[in-house]
Amino acid sequence: MKKVFTILAIIAAFLAIILSVLPVSNLAVIPSIAALVFGGLAFYLSKKTGQVKKIIQFTFFLTIAALAITTYKSIFTEIEVANTEVLE
């Protein structure tokens, strides 16, 4: 079960990184939350057995990086609306 949650966390973290650098970076929040949940479950299960793997910590790092990029882009990107009178 630990391997399944670890794999799901890795996939969600990579998806979050990919979405965070695209123009639709606000969608990266959903896989980031999923990666945090799956990573937390994998960390809890591995802590229970006494062997914490570095890959779980790496997924947390990727998820935090994706959230940081998404937050940065949402704060500092200015949305411009074009004049629609010219189109009519």
C-alpha positions in Angstrom: 0.0 0.0 0.0 2.9 2.3 0.7 4.2 1.8 -2.8 0.9 2.7 -4.3 0.6 6.0 -2.4 4.2 6.8 -3.2 3.7 6.3 -6.9 0.5 8.3 -6.9 2.3 11.1 -5.0 5.1 11.1 -7.6 2.7 11.3 -10.5 0.6 14.1 -8.9 3.8 16.0 -8.0 5.1 15.9 -11.6 1.7 16.8 -13.0 1.6 19.8 -10.6 5.1 20.9 -11.7 4.1 20.7 -15.4 0.8 22.6 -14.8 2.5 25.3 -12.7 4.7 26.4 -15.6 1.9 26.5 -18.2 -0.3 29.5 -18.7 -3.1 27.7 -16.8 -1.1 27.5 -13.7 -4.0 27.9 -11.4 -5.0 24.3 -12.2 -1.8 23.1 -10.5 -3.4 23.5 -7.1 -5.5 20.3 -7.5 -2.7 17.8 -8.2 -0.6 19.6 -5.5 -3.2 18.9 -2.9 -3.5 15.3 -4.1 0.3 14.9 -4.0 0.4 16.2 -0.4 -2.4 13.8 0.6 -0.8 10.8 -1.1 2.7 11.8 0.2 1.4 12.2 3.7 -0.2 8.8 3.6 2.9 7.2 2.2 5.0 9.0 4.9 2.7 7.8 7.6 2.8 4.2 6.4 6.6 4.2 6.0 7.0 5.9 9.4 4.9 3.1 10.9 7.3 0.4 9.5 10.3 2.5 10.5 11.9 3.1 7.1 11.3 6.5 5.5 12.4 6.7 1.9 14.0 9.8 0.3 11.6 9.6 -2.6 8.7 10.6 -0.4 10.6 13.7 0.8 11.4 14.5 -2.9 7.7 14.4 -3.7 7.1 16.9 -0.9 9.8 19.1 -2.3 8.3 19.0 -5.8 4.9 19.8 -4.5 6.1 22.7 -2.5 8.0 24.0 -5.5 4.9 23.7 -7.7 2.8 25.6 -5.1 5.4 28.3 -4.9 5.5 28.8 -8.7 1.7 28.8 -8.9 1.5 31.4 -6.0 4.2 33.6 -7.6 2.4 33.5 -11.0 -1.0 34.3 -9.5 0.3 37.3 -7.5 2.6 38.9 -10.1 0.9 38.1 -13.4 -1.3 41.0 -14.5 -4.4 40.1 -16.5 -5.2 42.5 -19.3 -8.6 42.8 -20.9 -8.7 44.0 -24.5 -11.0 46.7 -25.7 -14.2 45.0 -27.0 -15.6 48.0 -28.7 -13.3 47.6 -31.6 -14.5 44.1 -32.3 -18.1 45.1 -32.5 
